[in-house]
Amino acid sequence: MAQPAFLSSLRSHRLQPSRGYHVELGAREKALLEEDVALKRFKSYKNSVKQVTKIGNVLTLAVVLACSYEIAVLATSTK
């Protein structure tokens, strides 16, 4: 039974590695990957973002707990 052309091309593509061989980085690539002193001051926001995220998570948890408490109080008081 003959196979459709797209199936054979899919099989051959799947058998070939998707990544090529490792090639050593050139001077330009190495220079681009080095840490730039001029950009160092713009990376200082990471700690404040983490702190704001934690505060937001705590406030969200507090609101969810308060709402569930109110629902529980309403459910038990109507009986």
Sequence and secondary structure as in RCSB ss.txt:
>XXXX:A:sequence
MAQPAFLSSLRSHRLQPSRGYHVELGAREKALLEEDVALKRFKSYKNSVKQVTKIGNVLTLAVVLACSYEIAVLA
TSTK
>XXXX:A:secstr
    HHHHHHHHHHHS SS       HHHHHHHS  GGGGGGGGHHHHHHHHHHHHHHHHHHHHHHHHHHHHHHH
HHT 
